Amino acid sequence: SNNPLWGGRFNEKPSSVFLEFSQSISFDWRLYSQDIRGSIAHARMLEKIGIINATESEEIQKGLTEILQEIEQGQFSWSTELEDIHMNIESALIKKTKAGLKLHTARSRNDQIATTMRLWLKEEVQKILTLLSRLQAVLVSWAEDNLDVVIPGYTHLQRAQPVCLSHQILAYVEMLERDKERFQECYKHADVLVLGSGALAGSTLPLDREYVARLLGFEKIAENSMDAVSDRDFVLDFLYGASTLGVHLSRFAEDMTLWSTSEWGFLELPDSFSSGSSLMPNKKNPDCFELLRGKSARLISNLTRLSILLRSLPLTYNRDMQEDKEPLFDSADTVELCLEMLIAVVPNLKIKKHRCMHQSQDPLLYATDIADWLVEKQVPFREAHHKVGELVGYCQKNSLLLSAVPESILETIHPELPKQWKTFFDPQKSLERKKTLGSPNPDFVRKRIQFWKEKLKKF
Ligand code: ARG
């Protein structure tokens, strides 16, 4: 039989290969509750403007509510022949009530799908924002538990200067805060009612769009019907937010992977989140972090995939746009999965404090502090830098620790240097000497932890 929803002008029924090729119900079924919400609001508006009467409106709303329950109880059967979520639901409604024949008045699947996706994404963003805050909260308490731990900080993956381990953990909390802002921006762009735009050119019927916007909780109303049905920027925003989050999580994963090696030895992974080797009995691998790093590839590529999909589409709706959903769902699912995994694993990460303290006693980490001290003694910085650099070179050549340079040599740099010398190499003291806001001075780090705890106290 011809399609009951658009088959009027067709003489042949769709080929079964084409049906399989063009169906989206296998993945867009998950939009059902938002699609039904949108339809109920549309029906109430049609009633308000007198296109359908109160009884018809009642029957439509009752039918849609029943369909919602059937889907939720797993009693609804999806049909590939009906292509997508919209036609599956509308056909089921028409079977329940003849009033259903009036529901699609002044509506196209083009404005319908855009509305449905916006409703779905607004809910999804709220979920992700909560997960991000929960992840921040577990990171902050991890940082607090390890406030006394000093580690070497790295640049170029070479030891650079000592930092509080907490300072490095809190760096990720800052990143996650910006990630939240990106998702909030996406929410703002999704929060626009596009229903009422029709296929592309609005309607000759006097739709009350303000009323629909109020019913569905949209902040704004799309001002251009052609833009409204073509626009997927809000999905790109989401995928960009997810991609950047993926980059951050992957960098965290990389840090944790390094920290858990024998070479670093800062971190003991929980058995419950690691895997062994089927061959080597000695192995304990950081699979949770490797997979986290791996999953960022999906998040990054989904953004690319949608950008490529959209870039050459003429206005307005094109069927290509149906391909927007799988990258969206994949990124949303992946983000949720990654965040849930991290929220579970972080409280089980154990810092090996002794090892960290031992590593932070490498005297070379304090070379910059020595140069700074010389600056306070009026030595020009470039000169101070050079002098300390020469000392480091001298130590390398003579297999000597920087802390063990003889007084006679130190004296030639500055007369007060010998008696000062030993005080430079205390990790805690070095950090306490930091004066700049945002530095790993333990006082600042403690304050920032308090700031985050206050801000995240609901999580
Ligand atoms: N399933 C379609 C999609 O996701 C809905 C819109 C279809 N519109 C159309 N004119 N065929 O894009």
Residues whose N, C-alpha, C, O or C-beta is under 5 A from the ligand:
A	BS01	LIG	S24 D84 R109 N110 I113 R319 M321 Q322
